[in-house]
């Protein structure tokens, strides 16, 4: 399996956001990475919706 074709900067940012070691991220199957990114986006969207509801 080839490592993901992403820039080093992107890899570092994704590793930090997902809480996954960089080495694991680079060898993670693409479909699993996409699933984790979808989960992260859903969490962040939920946080933003909650923040907007508290503003007056």
C-alpha positions as CSV (number, residue, x, y, z in Angstrom):
1,X,0.0,0.0,0.0
2,X,1.3,3.4,-0.9
3,X,1.5,6.2,1.6
4,X,-1.2,8.9,1.3
5,X,-0.4,11.5,-1.3
6,X,-0.8,14.6,0.9
7,X,1.6,17.4,1.7
8,X,3.7,17.2,4.9
9,X,1.9,20.3,6.3
10,X,-1.5,18.7,5.7
11,X,-0.3,15.4,7.3
12,X,0.8,17.2,10.5
13,X,-2.4,19.1,10.8
14,X,-4.6,16.0,10.2
15,X,-2.5,14.0,12.7
16,X,-3.0,16.7,15.4
17,X,-6.8,17.0,14.7
18,X,-7.4,13.3,14.6
19,X,-5.1,12.4,17.5
20,X,-3.3,9.8,15.4
21,X,0.5,9.4,15.2
22,X,1.9,10.8,11.9
23,X,3.2,7.4,10.9
24,X,-0.2,5.8,11.3
25,X,-1.9,8.5,9.4
26,X,0.5,8.2,6.4
27,X,-0.2,4.5,6.1
28,X,-3.9,4.6,7.0
29,X,-6.2,3.3,4.2
30,X,-7.9,6.2,2.4
31,X,-11.5,5.0,3.1
32,X,-10.7,5.0,6.9
33,X,-9.2,8.4,6.7
34,X,-12.2,9.8,4.9
35,X,-14.5,8.2,7.6
36,X,-12.5,9.8,10.4
37,X,-12.6,13.2,8.6
38,X,-16.4,12.9,8.2
39,X,-16.8,12.2,11.9
40,X,-14.5,15.2,12.8
41,X,-16.6,17.4,10.5
42,X,-19.8,16.3,12.1
43,X,-18.4,17.0,15.6
44,X,-17.3,20.4,14.6
45,X,-20.6,21.2,12.9
46,X,-22.4,20.2,16.1
47,X,-20.2,22.4,18.2
48,X,-20.8,25.4,15.9
49,X,-24.5,24.8,16.0
50,X,-24.4,24.8,19.8
51,X,-22.3,27.9,19.9
52,X,-24.7,29.8,17.6
53,X,-27.7,28.9,19.7
54,X,-26.2,30.5,22.8
55,X,-25.4,33.8,21.2
56,X,-27.9,36.6,21.5
